[in-house]
Amino acid sequence: MDPRYAIDDTSRIITPAMLVFSELLDENLQQMIEIAGDPTRLRPHCKTHKTREVVQRQIQLGILKHKAATFAEAEMLADAGAPDVFLAYNLVGPNIARAVRFVEQFPNVAFSVTADHVLPICNLGQAMDSTGSSIGVLLDIDAGQHRTGLPVGDKAKDLYRLIIETAGVEPQGLHVYDGHQHQRSREERRVAVLSEWEKVQQFRQDLEAEGWPVPRIVAGGTGSFPIYAEMDDPAIECSPGTCVYNDAGYSEAFPDLVFPPAALLLTRVISRPTVDRVTLDLGYKAVAADQPAGQRLVFPELPDAEEVLQNEEHLVLSTSEADRFQPGDELLAIPRHVCPTSALHKQVWVIQNGRLSDRWDIASRDRWLTI
Ligand SMILES: Cc1ncc(COP(=O)(O)O)c(C=O)c1O
């Protein structure tokens, strides 16, 4: 096993467990800053770790702007001391009132959200204005993923005008997430990202020609932020998420980005049902099941392992090395998708200098905290 993942004593670790290797986490944070050029150019997404202690490490490194997808994440960020929180999510239903409560509860946090439709902008404006407060809104642009947002053009421009004219909301720029850009080659990715970016640039110039402010453009994830980071544009804020822990999926998808996996799963053998099978306590309640069955994990110490059956609390591996294992033996596994995996764990077990040093709550895995 890679010596960076050595642990001197695992006897207190209840499996299946998510472990965070402190030095590797620091290495990834440092590398993220190096790629961005400066911590002030970053607005990392907390969805990967959902953990106060990770946010506090980022703040210590000078990363003050943060991004979230849920109110629980936004609240966790504010609790951890983040002075600037962007909830990159379109608010509907009770989330409109939650925005008002958030602003009341955290008056010193710069808070902003996304919008891509008239209705939430009007509802949000009304709710904020009636309490004498206001909220920043970034217009969500569809840069080709077709998940949320508007394509650049007249409709998007009309909506930006509405944000400007509506009391209780303030225009704060554009949100451009391009998580569909998964080209393996950095050069091909760059061409695809830049082709969308040119349209966004044109659109931004149209807005500015009207005299409208476009103070920031929050752009990119792990695969594309190095491309935005190369641009000399103070409005750009890079918003990677996954690279903080990284996972087997992104290690395979982006060979140009070498972030070591910093969060692994510790599992124990619970049975040896046949000569070539090893059964682990690593069911899909402990690792994200958004990946196809059979492809949810990588076992660095057991490269020929095939995931032949997974239930809620069981994972059956087929391996030519099955006879080396007996109940209680341990294995480390790299999740293929770490972000939804962390949502399945109450805490991470922190390994520092090869020793269990702490446990951190994965505080915002829940849908709500207090707001
Ligand atoms: C809106 C938004 N921004 C940023 C990110 C971070 O991207 P990545 O996980 O590729 O680093 C995500 C990931 O899902 C996202 O949905």
The ligand as a Gaussian input file, in Angstrom:
#p B3LYP/6-31G(d) Opt

LIG

0 1
 C      -22.932000      24.328000      -9.330000
 C      -21.682000      23.565000      -9.065000
 N      -20.546000      24.255000      -8.890000
 C      -19.368000      23.626000      -8.645000
 C      -19.315000      22.244000      -8.557000
 C      -17.996000      21.592000      -8.287000
 O      -17.599000      20.827000      -9.381000
 P      -16.625000      19.596000      -9.244000
 O      -17.267000      18.615000      -8.367000
 O      -16.426000      19.118000     -10.633000
 O      -15.363000      20.106000      -8.669000
 C      -20.487000      21.499000      -8.743000
 C      -20.466000      20.038000      -8.683000
 O      -21.429000      19.345000      -8.764000
 C      -21.701000      22.174000      -8.999000
 O      -22.853000      21.523000      -9.171000

